[in-house]
Amino acid sequence: MFENRELSGRSEDRPLPVLDRQDVVSCGWRLTRGKMAERPVLVGLIPQAVVLDVGDQVSWMSDAGNLRVEFDVNRCPFGSNIFQAPVGMRLLSGPPRVGIKAGAYKYRVWLNDQMVGQGEVILREK
């Protein structure tokens, strides 16, 4: 996805793999006692899409710079359409809004005020 070795943290001389829309990650584990499961996204690495069940949230991370995630203002499954975090901090989306329809929601990822990629959050039916 990214050819810049500084963003990806790779030092090898071989090229990065090219990812497509079929790179989807979903975990089957659940936390109990009212805790919310997180779906981690390492910026610059897979996945490009994250599948969420009811009560899950997305967690974006990057050590390469200030991170900003933007959803379309008219089509956002979370309480806010913009999430920001300084270097090294974890960015949590929170749970999807109550009553939001299942579907795919696209977002853009910005690193130090430069767009570095796109992603997708897929919400499952209850």
C-alpha positions as CSV (number, residue, x, y, z in Angstrom):
1,M,0.0,0.0,0.0
2,F,2.8,2.5,0.9
3,E,6.1,2.6,-0.9
4,N,7.7,5.0,1.6
5,R,9.8,2.9,3.9
6,E,9.8,5.6,6.6
7,L,6.0,5.3,7.0
8,S,5.9,1.6,7.0
9,G,8.9,1.1,9.3
10,R,10.4,-1.5,7.0
11,S,14.2,-1.6,6.4
12,E,14.4,-4.5,3.9
13,D,15.3,-3.9,0.3
14,R,12.3,-5.8,-1.1
15,P,9.1,-3.9,-2.1
16,L,6.0,-3.7,0.0
17,P,3.1,-6.0,-1.0
18,V,0.3,-4.4,-3.0
19,L,-3.0,-4.7,-1.2
20,D,-6.4,-4.7,-2.7
21,R,-10.0,-4.3,-1.4
22,Q,-10.1,-7.9,-0.4
23,D,-7.7,-7.4,2.5
24,V,-10.2,-7.7,5.3
25,V,-9.6,-8.6,8.9
26,S,-12.2,-9.7,11.4
27,C,-11.6,-11.2,14.8
28,G,-14.0,-13.7,16.4
29,W,-13.1,-13.0,20.0
30,R,-15.3,-11.1,22.5
31,L,-14.6,-9.4,25.8
32,T,-17.1,-9.9,28.6
33,R,-18.3,-7.9,31.6
34,G,-19.3,-4.9,29.5
35,K,-16.0,-4.2,27.8
36,M,-15.8,-3.4,24.2
37,A,-13.7,-5.4,21.7
38,E,-11.2,-3.4,19.6
39,R,-10.3,-4.0,16.0
40,P,-6.7,-2.6,15.6
41,V,-5.5,-0.9,12.5
42,L,-1.8,-0.2,12.1
43,V,-1.5,2.7,9.7
44,G,0.6,1.8,6.7
45,L,-0.1,-1.9,7.1
46,I,-3.1,-4.2,6.6
47,P,-6.1,-4.1,6.9
48,Q,-7.7,-1.7,4.5
49,A,-11.1,-2.8,5.7
50,V,-12.2,-3.7,9.2
51,V,-15.4,-5.7,10.0
52,L,-17.3,-4.6,13.2
53,D,-20.0,-6.4,15.1
54,V,-22.4,-4.6,17.4
55,G,-20.5,-3.2,20.4
56,D,-17.0,-3.2,18.7
57,Q,-14.8,-0.3,18.0
58,V,-11.8,0.5,15.7
59,S,-8.4,1.4,17.1
60,W,-5.9,3.2,14.8
61,M,-2.2,3.4,15.7
62,S,0.8,5.1,14.2
63,D,4.3,6.0,15.5
64,A,5.2,7.9,12.3
65,G,3.4,11.2,13.0
66,N,0.2,12.9,14.0
67,L,-2.8,10.8,12.9
68,R,-6.1,12.0,11.6
69,V,-9.0,9.8,10.4
70,E,-11.9,11.4,8.5
71,F,-15.2,9.9,7.5
72,D,-17.7,11.6,5.2
73,V,-19.7,14.0,7.3
74,N,-23.0,12.7,5.9
75,R,-22.1,9.1,6.1
76,C,-20.3,8.2,9.4
77,P,-21.2,5.3,11.7
78,F,-19.6,6.9,14.8
79,G,-20.4,9.9,17.0
80,S,-17.8,12.0,15.3
81,N,-16.6,12.0,11.7
82,I,-13.0,13.2,12.5
83,F,-10.6,11.5,14.9
84,Q,-7.2,12.9,15.7
85,A,-4.2,11.7,17.9
86,P,-0.6,12.8,18.4
87,V,2.4,10.7,17.6
88,G,2.3,7.2,19.3
89,M,-1.2,7.6,20.8
90,R,-4.0,5.1,20.0
91,L,-7.0,6.5,18.3
92,L,-10.4,4.9,19.3
93,S,-13.6,5.3,17.4
94,G,-16.0,4.3,20.1
95,P,-19.1,2.1,19.3
96,P,-21.2,2.7,16.2
97,R,-24.2,5.0,16.8
98,V,-27.4,3.4,17.8
99,G,-29.7,2.8,14.9
100,I,-27.0,3.0,12.2
101,K,-27.5,0.7,9.3
102,A,-25.2,-2.2,8.5
103,G,-23.0,-1.4,5.5
104,A,-19.6,-0.1,4.4
105,Y,-18.3,3.3,5.5
106,K,-15.2,4.7,3.8
107,Y,-12.6,6.9,5.5
108,R,-9.3,8.7,4.7
109,V,-6.2,8.6,6.8
110,W,-3.9,11.6,7.2
111,L,-0.4,11.5,8.7
112,N,1.2,14.9,9.5
113,D,-1.5,16.6,7.4
114,Q,-0.8,14.6,4.3
115,M,-3.3,12.0,3.1
116,V,-1.6,8.6,3.2
117,G,-4.4,6.2,2.5
118,Q,-8.0,5.1,2.6
119,G,-9.9,2.4,4.5
120,E,-13.3,1.0,5.1
121,V,-15.3,0.0,8.2
122,I,-17.9,-2.6,7.5
123,L,-20.7,-2.9,10.0
124,R,-22.5,-6.3,10.3
125,E,-26.1,-6.9,11.0
126,K,-27.1,-7.7,14.6
